[in-house]
Amino acid sequence: MKLALLGPRGKVGRALAPALEAAGHEVRGIPRGETIDVQGLDAAIDFTTPAAGAETIRACLEQDLPCIVGTTGIDLRPLATLAEERGLVLFHAPNFALGAVLMMRFAQEAAQLMPRAEIIELHNEAKRDAPSGTAKATAVLVGGDPAIHSVRLPGLVAHQEVLFGGEGQLLTIRHDTFSRDAFVPGVLLALEKLSTLPPGLTVGLDALL
């Protein structure tokens, strides 16, 4: 596929571009400040920032390009409406690491028997939004409005644990991302399934597995 990569100089973009090319895709990186011209391309992948993401995604949709979005902290509702009106796919995952999807799934199952839970998410200090998209998605799955604790420190990449407390016991479900390479399989899966998704917004790798 011929792809636009929005945010090619970011931490995820730098890991993603060579992996996409190694998988046989043709990648056009569009860095911040550059005019978004995606004519002739097949899809866009957005790993930018909450401040820039909404406009970059809108620009791609207005040029009739389906979008895969990894940026969190964006209000996707107006973009979902635009995608549906234009008959385009807008796919968003709060986390593209397959292990993180499993962590959320296990937490959802655990909550059925241990409803008292809290979430701790830890990211690099450069991450703009808090709580993270993964933590908010996990809270919805667990239910009961669990408290979310956000940590932003240098040296971290992306980490989350869900703690379930019960009388005389503690269950901890944790996922650690040590490299942005962990996001590559999820993005490749989204590209593979993109043509099978309905117009409008689809959220989460769970929808593809």
Buried (B, 14 or more C-beta within 10 A) or exposed (E): BEBBBBBBEBBBBBBBBEBBEEBEBEBBBBEBEEEBEBEEBBBBBBBBBBEBBBEBBBBBBEBEBBBBBBBBBBEBEEBBEBBBEBEBBBBBBBBBBBBBBBBBBBBBEBBEEBBEBBBBBBBBEEBEBBBBBBBBBBBEBBEEEBEBBBEBEEEBBBBBBBBBBEEEEEBEBEBBBEEBBBBBBBBBBBBEBBEEBEBBBBBBBBEBE
